[in-house]
């Protein structure tokens, strides 16, 4: 029986992954912002091996609080699945002065994982799995505005933020040789992440969504397999939802990786 932490586990792909973990006999710890959704998620799982913590992963203080509360209850994890994400195209900032798209979709993953490394090291072959949009490791991204992204331009921010997850996976593979690190394109499942997009995107999703959206089960397939299986090398990227056999090694410029990790350490203190 594995113990698996799932951020964003109270809805969408994270909840579907948690449902599959529980069905296979594993324990899950779900992190999410909305306590009511968390309560409903736990009730839907129907397992005494599932628990939920209401946390705010958009700020450094919130991540530290989440890690402290998690480690108060658990001294080891076999896997961490980062399924929490936001999709907002507005110019808004967190209490730390960062855009939420960057703070949640990359920095919180780095920060929380770094704080949980002692617990992960207790696992025999720990895994860290990060869900992203379709941004292959070969993507050329402009990191000139990283991490503040000022002036704000969502189109220029999207790829660097997503690609930073790949660099973190490469960093983990180099610095934690017993750990497997993965980045998974979860596809275009229809989830709550669309609630903060402009009205015309939500309207379009209702019309054309049935033709293009992936079933949530397919979107969750690769993240579940990566979190449970050990027959893949770190660091690895899965580009196609539902096709676990199609994977690509993450091989990135080491100097860029070191630079991004240095910035991440400065922002988080770890």
PEHU-V179763 format. One record per pair of residues at least 24 apart in sequence whose ideal C-beta (glycine too) atoms are under 7 Angstrom apart, sorted by the first residue. I is the first residue (numbers start at 1). GAP is how many residues later the second one is. Records with the same first field share a line. If there is no record, write none. Layout:
# PEHU-V179763
I=GAP ; GAP
This chain:
# PEHU-V179763
1=24 ; 25 ; 26
2=24 ; 76 ; 77 ; 226
3=24 ; 71 ; 73 ; 74 ; 75
4=24 ; 73 ; 74 ; 75 ; 77 ; 223
5=24 ; 26 ; 65 ; 72 ; 75 ; 76
6=24 ; 25 ; 75 ; 77
7=24 ; 50 ; 75 ; 76 ; 77
8=24 ; 75 ; 76 ; 77
9=32 ; 74
10=24 ; 27 ; 28 ; 31 ; 42
11=26 ; 30 ; 180 ; 181
12=177 ; 179 ; 180 ; 181 ; 204
13=70 ; 118 ; 173 ; 176 ; 178 ; 203 ; 206 ; 207
14=69 ; 70
15=26
16=200 ; 201 ; 204
17=64 ; 66 ; 203 ; 206 ; 207
18=27 ; 32
19=26
20=200 ; 204
21=203
22=25 ; 27 ; 28
29=41 ; 45
31=24 ; 35
57=27 ; 47 ; 51 ; 55
58=36 ; 42 ; 45 ; 46
59=35 ; 36 ; 37
60=36 ; 51 ; 208
63=45 ; 48 ; 49
66=46
67=45 ; 48 ; 49
70=46
71=48
74=45
75=44 ; 47
76=43 ; 46 ; 47
77=39 ; 42 ; 43 ; 46 ; 49
78=45 ; 48
79=47 ; 48 ; 50 ; 148
80=33 ; 36 ; 40 ; 48
81=48 ; 142 ; 146
82=27 ; 47 ; 48 ; 49
83=48
85=46 ; 108
86=107 ; 110
87=106 ; 107 ; 109 ; 110
88=108
89=65 ; 108 ; 109
91=61
98=49
99=50 ; 53 ; 58
101=56 ; 60
102=45 ; 47 ; 55 ; 59
105=56
106=55 ; 58 ; 59
107=157 ; 160 ; 161
109=56 ; 59
110=58 ; 154 ; 158
111=157 ; 159
114=154 ; 156
115=155
117=59
120=59
125=53 ; 55 ; 105
126=52 ; 53
127=53 ; 55 ; 99 ; 100
128=44 ; 51 ; 53
129=53 ; 55 ; 94 ; 97 ; 98
130=35 ; 39 ; 52 ; 53
131=53 ; 55 ; 92
132=30 ; 33 ; 51 ; 53
133=29 ; 52
134=51 ; 105
135=24 ; 27 ; 28
136=101 ; 103
137=29 ; 100 ; 111 ; 113 ; 114 ; 115
139=24
146=117
147=116 ; 120
164=96
166=71 ; 84 ; 86
167=85 ; 89 ; 90 ; 93
169=66 ; 81
170=65 ; 80 ; 82 ; 87
171=86 ; 90
172=62 ; 63
173=61 ; 62
179=55
180=50 ; 52 ; 54
181=53 ; 54
182=44 ; 53 ; 54 ; 56
183=54 ; 67
184=38 ; 39 ; 42 ; 54
185=53 ; 54 ; 56
186=33 ; 37 ; 55
187=27 ; 31 ; 32 ; 54
188=24 ; 25 ; 26
189=24 ; 25 ; 27 ; 30
214=27
218=24
